[in-house]
């Protein structure tokens, strides 16, 4: 079970307790009013079962050490869809709605809460007189089936620069070598990789972010940026963009649903020309 305290607002949280033996002992001596566990990780479900609370929502642990839903809402929203691809493909609810349902709350278009550190004021060498487009070239290590070829990023960056936009490459340490190569070939700006709080300030400099489904997508959405999302292996109904973006998929009917590696490399059928058309049409509406 992992989380990043860098994205948690101290204004809304009383205490953050890391998973240690001392904290586990402490937690088991408290009775909470409401426990919400949205994770199926072994430690998370064990805590959900052992901690005392008047009300519990989300997922807990059965007698065999496996995750199980606490409520019907959890079963329908994120349990059966996780077990059966056929059910997942038919799902019409977006992720935020599902989380609210599991928690027994009504969703009224509530936005993400993400606060930037005011002390992190970087002097990014970005021409803000132009529309700034962030290209996030990675997708994490788990779902590499979403990766777009380096040559496609180079072509897209060059075309955007030719149209007069400011192009900034985004990514972490895993994308550093690739982003350096793309910057060299295209002329796009690349400032390197940074800690998550600093990375968020860089994303905040962008007007629109182009990305595969990744943390940068959520950061951009939380910062109320426009987002163009690549998708090939997930149910696109699960994405909720708050009316600020578009989903672009390959022109290929591929059955690689939820596969870490696509046997057909279907992302090769998403052309830079298609992405550019969607992006420029969208920029024409918002800039």
ZIGIFEN-V62150 format. One record per run of one state. SS is the DSSP state (~ for helix, > for strand, _ for the rest). FROM is the first residue (numbers start at 1). TO is the last residue. Records with the same first field share a line. If there is no record, write none. Layout:
# ZIGIFEN-V62150
SS = FROM-TO, FROM-TO
This chain:
# ZIGIFEN-V62150
_ = 1-4, 8-20, 28-30, 38-41, 51-51, 62-66, 70-71, 84-84, 91-94, 103-131, 137-143, 147-149, 163-165, 171-172, 187-188, 190-195, 204-207, 213-214, 223-225, 232-235, 239-244, 250-265, 270-271, 287-287
~ = 5-7, 21-27, 42-50, 72-83, 85-90, 95-102, 144-146, 150-162, 173-186, 196-203, 215-222, 236-238, 266-269, 272-286
> = 31-37, 52-61, 67-69, 132-136, 166-170, 189-189, 208-212, 226-231, 245-249
